């Protein structure tokens, strides 16, 4: 994958995961399996490490869960409910142990780990006072959750009054609300014909817990398991294994019988493999094991990063796979004309979702797999936008089936396709291809571009198919009367869309440039072009050579921008849009010179008290240019904990390495903390 494609992939991943977070945490309607989400987030973190200038404080890599729904009263937790770092193999587990030991230094030796099943449910925070249940809240964004006290009170296994061994003071305990597999299957089976079934037990638990009517929740088979007691040390408890035993003694539900205290990483690894082999026998769904430093004193010394504790890690279970039959291969045509083969599958249940299609990427991937219609294939939901085929299983007749050949003409408009040199993607060169037109209009109207409220995919399809819109500027010629005549519109919807179109005319130049849909021009590049040129008109006059002077624009992007403006329709589109939109000149908002003017900075590691995105924004505000990799041109490296290869390279090149405190001192005093101009 080329440099610009990787940057585009980062932005694509961020939008995809933000949508997944909303569906998962707020709507209880997951759109991807947990293993897939975890791998996508891991890929996002790697890309943000590679391109730190694209990091953002609201990225799924920097946030926890999602904010509470508006329908529920907000409840603030006494201490943050954090997420956990993930491990996917033995190497990740050992690396976590090494990092923890390094953080402790010579103060203590890690010698005990509490290992517990990671129940796949909804995180919950319970408050007790005077031994009585007081309130309950979901995790929400980690700081503030939804008050679900009335709903939690309906769960029979949760005591309203603790036994006499429990203290009379107020305290919080944390755990998971879940549904056992048998109860989930029975509930779905009992639904009347036509009623929507829940996808999986976690989805069912979330939907049941967030009912606005507690009487509905009371009819659902919810259960609770508790595993955390933030104030444990205040009550003389010294180990995580004692936490579970203590909570159980007070009458609270725990999984203390399945908890194990193990002395070494080798023992944890052996237990993990045994657990994976036996996971289907558990009465509830699990998505991993949680491994914690057992000693609470050491937990306190290890502390936490901005989002995750250093003393715990979630070792995720392997992604589930399933085999099914390949019924056919269809071709999808995207915004840039790329032809993507998509496998049509005999529906199969994989990782909590019924899968009926999977990406095959391109002709090269099909050839690599040697996949043919009629084959039995292995499908995995773990790392792509849609599920992927990972292998062809040996079946009789495979060699007799014909190999798939990419079409020589676009399946939508019949235009002969082209294979661009140095690319593996086949493209339809017809800019008027209906599939491309629809995709370009969807991109133009998207939230990150012009953000036209009410202009959805089905309406765009109608506009294109009826000839009402073939290019973005056509949208602004629509009137309420014409729109009201379309299917499922009506006068009110038509009037709202016209209002949205009028409001969309007031925008920003970066959004407008991004909305043009130029290949390789994502949000960051669009912002750089806007800052450099100030108007669409000035951008159209730029030469390929001069374009490289804009921030984040290299030779490939410059060529792509110039090709777009030179091709049929590109320049015409820009000239048609320019009089429609009103936007401020972004050059007026350029930051003034600061203490770091003229420097080139790189950020790595985890910084205490500030996200990487905020740190980079601070650097830019002070005049520094932020890049993603250390080179001879780098002025200094801003490094936090767990800094990796960038720190090693900076030291090898003799580049200054600054802490966050040293950076703040430089900004406040103006005194550079290392020699140089």
N, C-alpha and C positions, 0 to 999 in steps of 0.2 A: 504494500500500500504506500503510495507516494506521500510526501510531506503534507501537501494541501488536503489530500483525501483523509489523512489522519486527523487533521484539524476539524474537517467537516464531520468526521465520525464522532469526535468529542462532543460537538454541539448536538448531533443527532442523539447520542447516548443520553446527554443531559435532559433533553426534552422527553425522551422515551421513559427515563427513570422517574422524572417528576410526575409524569402522567401515571406511571405504575404506583408511585407512592400515594397519589391522591386516590386511585382506585382501591388500593390495598388498605390504607389507614383510615380513610374517611368514608368510603362507599362500601367497604367490605365486598368488593367485586374484583378480586385479583385478575390481572390480565396476563400474568406470567408465573411460572413456577418459581419457588424460592431459589433453587440452584441456578436457574437462568438469571434471576435478578442479581444474585451474588456475583456471578461471573461478569455480568454487564457492569456492575458497580466496580469490580476490580479492574476491568478494562478502562473504565472512566478515570479511576484514580491514576492508572499508569499514564494515560494520555494527559491528564492535568499535571502530572509530574514532568512530562515531556514538554508541555506547552503551558507553563505556569502563568503566562500572561492571559490565558483564557479562563483561569480559575475564577470562581464566583462564590461569594458567601452563601448563596441560596442553592448552590449545586447539591444534588443528592449525596455527594461525597462529604459534604460539610454540615448536613442537617440530620435531625433525628425525627423519624416519623412524619407527622403532619399536624398542623394546628387543629384545635377542636372545632367541631361543627357549630354553626351559628345557633342551631336549635337547642343546644345544651348549655347549661350554665358552666362557666369556666371555673376550674379549680387549680390552684397553684400548689405544686409539690414542695415540701420542706427542703428537699435536696433533689438535684436533677436525676431523672430516670434516663440513664445513658444507654446507648447501643453497645454492641460488642464487636470487637475485631474478629475477623473470620480466619479460620485455618481450613485449608482444603486437602492437605496431605501431611505426612510425617515431617517433612522439611519445614512446613509452616509452623507446626507445633513446637519443634525444637528451636526454631528461630525465635519464637515468642519467649520461650524459657531463657534463651541466651540474652535477649534484650532485657528481660526482667532482672536477671542476675547482674547484668552490666549496670543497670540503674541502681541496684542496691550496693554495688561496689563490694567492698570487703566487710560491710556492716553485718551481713547475714548470709547464710547459705540456704537456697531453696531446697526444701527436703520433703514437702508434703503438698499434695494436690487433691482438692475435692472435685469429684467428677459426677455430674448429674445429667439426666436426660433433658434435652431441650424440647419441652413440650411446645407443639405448634398451635399457639392460641393467641389471645389478645392480652397484652400486658396491662396489669392493673395495680393500683396503689390503694391499700386499705388503711384506714385510720381507726384506732381503738383508743378509748379513754375510760378509765374506771372499769376496765374489763369489758366494756360494752362497745359494740360496733357503732361507729359514728358516721363515717362517710367513705365513699369510694370514687376514684377517678381513673380514667384511661391515661395512658402515657402521653398522648398528644404529641407536642413537639419536644418533649423532654422536660420542659419547665412548667407548662400549663396543659392540663388535660380536660376531658369532659366529665362533669359530675354525673355519675351513673349510680348514685347511692340507692335510689329506689329499686333499680333493676337488680343490683347485686344482692340486695336484701331478700330477693325471692329465691336465691340459691340455697336449697335445703341443707347441703353439706357444710355451709359456712355458718359457724355459730354466731348468734347475736350477742351471746354472753360467754366470755371465756371462763375457764375453771379457776379455782381459788389460787392456783400456783402462779397465774399471770399477775403482773404488776398493776397497780391502780392508776398509774400515770398514763399520759397520752403518748402514743407511739405509732409509727407507720410500719407496715409490712407489705412486701411486694411479691407478685407472682403472675400467674397466667390463668385466664378464663378459657376453658376449652370444652369440647364435646367428644365423648368417646366414639369410636368408629361404629360400633354396633347401634348406638343411639342415633347417630347421624343417618345410617342406612335405613333404620326403621322409620324415622321421621320423613325422609324423602319418599319411601315406599307408600306411606299413608296419605300422601298428598293426592288430591283429586285430579282427575284428568284435566290437562290444560294449565294447572298451576305450575309456576316456575320452580324448578328444583334448585337447591343450593349446589354449588360446584364441589365443595370439599368441606370437611369439618371446621376448618378455621374460618372460612367464609360464613358458615352457618353460625358459629359462635359469635363472630363480630356483628352480624345482622341481628342476632337475638339480643345481644348486650345493648345495642344502640336503639332499641325500640323506644319510641316516645311514650308508649303506654306500657307500664310495668306489668300489667295483667297479661300481656302477650308474652313478655319475657318469662313470666312465671310458668307458662305452659311449655317452655323449651327445656331440654335436659342439660342445662349448663352445669359445669363443674369448675372448681378452683383448685389450683396447686400453688403453694407459696414456697419461695426459696430465698428471699432476701429480707434482712432486718437491718436497715441502715444504722440504727443506734445500738447495735448489739454490744459493742465494747462498753457502753455506759451501764450495761446490766451485768457486767462481769463475764461476758462470753468472749472467748479468745480464739475460737476456730469456726470456720464455715460449717464443718461437720456438726459442731455443737449448735449452730443456728437452727438447722433443720430439726434436730432432736428437741431443742427447747420449744420451738413453735408447735411441734407435735404434742409435747407434754402439756401445752396450754390449751390444746383442743383444736388447733388449726390444721387444715389438711396440707400435707407435704408429701414428697416422694422420697422420704428418708430411707425407705427399704430398698430403693434402687440407687441411692447415693453410694459412692465408693470413695474411700480415702486411700490414695496411692502415693507411694514414696518417690517415684522417679518417672521421667518421661517414657522410659521403656515400658513401665507398667501401664501408663496411660495409653500408650500405643496398642499394647496387647488387648486392653479392655475395649478400646475403640473397635478393633476388628471383630471381637466377639459380639459387641453390641450391634454392629452393622448386620452380622449374620442372623441375629435374633430379633431385629427391629419389627418384623411383620407380626411377631407374636404379642407385641405390646397392645393394650386395649385402646391406646390413643396414638395419634400421629405425632411423630417427632421429626425434626429436621437437623438433628445433630446432638453432640454432647457439649455441655458447658464445662470447661476446665478452669478451676479457680485456685489461686494460691490459698491454701487452707488457713494459714496463720493470719488473723485479722490485723495484728500489729504490722506484719509485712505488707499487707494490703494498704494500710494507711501510709507506709513509707513509699510504696510504689506510686500511689496517687493515681491521677488520671490525666489524659490529654483533654482536648476540648470536647470530644464526643465519646471517647471510650476509656474505660479503666485499663490501667496497665496490668492489673492483677488477674484478669480473666480473659478468656478467648472462647469463641464458639467454633468447635471443630465440626464443620458441616458434613452431612452424609453425602455419599456420591449421588450425582444426578441420576434420576431414574430413566431408563430407556425402555423402549417397547418395539416389537417387530410388527410390521404390517405390510400390505401389498401395495405396490405402486400401480395406480390405475391409469395414470396418464401424465403428460408433461405439457403444461400450458405456458404461454409466453406473456409476461407483463411488460408494458412499455411505460417508462417513467418520464419525468419532466425533461430530462436532458436527452431523451430518445434512446436511452439504454434499454436493451432487450434482456430481461431477466427470466430464466426458466424457473418455473414453480412446479413442484411435484404435487400431483393430486393423489391423495392417499385414501385407502380404505380406512374410515374413521377408527381411531384407537385412543384409548385413555392413557395419557402420559403425564406423570407428575401433577395430577389434579386437574388436568384439562383434556378435553376431547380434541385431538389433533386430526385435521383432514387435509392439511397442506403443509409443505415445507420448502424452504428455499434450496435451490440447487446452484445459486450464484451465477455461474456462467458455463460456457461450453467446455472450458478447461477443467472445471470441477466435475462435470458429468463424465468426461473422458477419464479423469483420475479414478473416479469411483467405478467406472464401467457399469453405470446403472442403466437398466433398460425397462421399458414398460412391461409389467407382468412380474417383475422381480419381487422377492421378499426383502424388505430393507429394514435397517435398524434406525429408529427415529429417536432423537434426543432433544429435550428442551433445556438447553444449557449454554446459551451464549450468543444467539443470533436474534435478530429482530423477530423472526418467526422460527419455529422449530427447524432443525436441520437433519438431513440424512447423513449418518456417520459411516455407514457400511452397507454393502450388499451381502445378504446371507446366502450361502450356497444352496441353490435349489435346482431341481431338474429342469432342463430346457433353457437355462440362462444363455448358453452360447448360441442357441438357435434363434433367439429373439433379435430383431433388428436394432442396431445402434441408433440412438437419437441424433438427429442432425438439425442444427439451428436453421431456422427458415432463411431463405434468400431474400424474402420480402417482408415488410412489416405486416404483422397479422391484423393490424387495425386499418391502415391506409393503403396497403399493398405497394408502398414505395420500396425499391431495392435497398437493402441494408448495406452498411459499410462496416468494415473492421478497421478501426484507426490503428496505424502503426504504433508499436510499443504499448498497446493496451490489449486486454483480453476481453473487452466489452464490445459486443456488436451493437450498432446504433442505427436508428431510423433517422435519416438526415432531413426529413420533411418537417419543418417547423409548424406546419398547419395540421399535422397529424392530430386527430381528435383526442387521443390519449395524452399526448404531450400538452395540448392546449388545456385540457382539464387539470392536469397536474400542475401546470404553471399558474393557473388561476387559483388553485388551492394554496399553493405556496405564497402567492402574492397576498391573499386574504388572511393568511395565518396569523397567529398571535404574535409571533416574533417579527413579522413584516408589517403590513398595513393594518392588520387586526380589524377586519370588517365583521362586526358582530351580526350574526344571523345569516351569513353566507356560508352554508354548509356544503358538504360533498354532493348530496343529492340535488340540491338546487343548482350548483355549478354544472352538474351533468345535464340538467334540463336546459340551462342557458346555452350551453354549447350545442346540444342536439337540436335545439330550435333555431339556432343561428343568431340568438340575441347577444351572445358574447363570444368572441374569438380571441380577444386580447384584453389585458387589464383595463385599458382606457374605455373599452365598451361598457364596463360596469357602471361608469359614471354618466352614461347616457340613458340608463334605465329609468322609467318612471313608474309610479305606483299603479297606474291603470294597466300597463303591460304586465307587470309582475303579478298583479292580482289574478290574471288569467291563467297563471301556471298552476299545475297540480299541487294540491295541499298548501296553497298560499293564502288566499283570501285578502280582503282589503286591509285588515289590521296588520297582518304580517308584512304585507307589501309596504305599507306606510312606515313600519319600523325599520325595514331594510333601507328604504330611501333615506331615512334619518341617519342610519348608521353610515351609509355611503357619504353623506354630506359631512358628518363628523370626522370620517377617516381622511378627509382632504387636509385636515390640520395634523401634520405628522412631524417626523424628524428626517433629516437627510440619510442618516445611517439605515433607518428602517426602509426608506424608499430604495436605496441602493441594494440592500439585501433582498427586497421584494422583487427586483428585476430577475432574479433567478440565474445570475451568471455563474457558470461552472467555477468551482473553487473559491467563490466569494461567499464566505460565511459571515456571521454577525461581526466578528472581530475585524476581518478584512474590510467589510463595509464601513465600519466605524473609522478605520484608518483612511480610506478613500475620501469619506465625507469630511474628515478633519483637514485633509490635505487640499482638497479642491473647493469645498464650500458650496458649490452648486452643481446640479446635474449638467448644466451647459458647459461648465469648465471641464468636467470629467469627459465629456464627449470629444473635446479637443486635445486630450492628452495623447502623447505618443507612447508606444510600447516602452521605449527607453525611459521616458520621464515618469511613467507609472511606478517604476521600481523605487522612486524616491519617497513614495507614500509609505507610512508605517505598515509593517507586516505584509508587504507586497514584494514577492520575488519574481523571477523571470517567468515561471509557469503561470502565476496569477496574472501578471501583466499581459502576457500573450493571450490568455483567456478573455480578459476584459476587452482588449483591442479587437479580438476576433468577434466578440459579441456585438460590439459597436459597428463593425464593418460588415457583418452578415446581413442578409435580407431580413428586415423587420426589426433588428436590434436598435439601430439609430432612430428609426421611425417611432418605435415604442417610447424611447426616452424623450423625444421631442413632443410626442403626444401627451405624455404624462406631466411634463414640466409645468405647463400652464394650469394644470388641474390642482396641484398640491401647493400648500403653503407650509414652509418650514423655516426655522431660524438658521442663520449661518453658523455652523458648529465651530468655525474658527474663532468666533467671539468668546467661546467658553474654554479656550486652551489655558491650562494652568500656568501661572506666572513662575518665574525662576525661583527655585528653592535652594536649600543647602546642598542638595545632591546634583545640582545642574551639571550636565556633561558626563555623568557617570553611567556605567553599564552594570546592572545588578542582576544576580540570579538568586532565587529563593529555594531552599530545600529543607526537608525535615519538618517536624511539628513544632510550631511556635506557641509558647504558653500565653493564653489570654487573647490571642488574635488569630483569625483564620488566615490562610495563605492568600486568599483573595483580598482581604483587607490590608494585609502587609504589602502586597503588590500595588494596591491603590495608593497607599501612603508613599511608597517609593516614587510612583509616577507624579503624585502631587508635589513632591519635593524636587522634581526635575530629572529623576533617573529614568533611563530606559531599561525596561525589564525584559530579559530574554530567558529562553528555556534551557539553555545549556552553557556550561563553562567553556570558555575559549581564551585565547591569548588576549582578546579584546576586552574581556571581563574586568571590571574595576574591583569588584568585591563580591563575596558570597555571603548572603544572610542565611545563617544555619540554625535550625532548631534541633530537637531531639530526633534520634533515629535517622540522621542524615546518612545517605548512602554514597553512591558512586560519584555524585557531584562534589561532595566534600573531599573525596580522595583525589579527584582530578584537580580541584582548586589548590590543594596542598602540593600536588606534583608540579603545578605551574607556578607555585609561589604566590598565589593570589590571597589577599587578606580575607579572613573569615571573621564575620562580625556576629555577635549575639544581638538579640532584640534590644537589650538594655544599651549596648554600645551604639546601636543605630539611633535610638531616642536621644542619647546624649549628643551625638553628632548634630542631629536636627536642632536641638535646643540651643547648643552653644555655637554651632557653625564650625567647630574644630574637627577636622578630619582625624579619625583615630588611627591612621596609618600614614606613612610617608607617601607623597605623590602630589600631583597638581590637581 
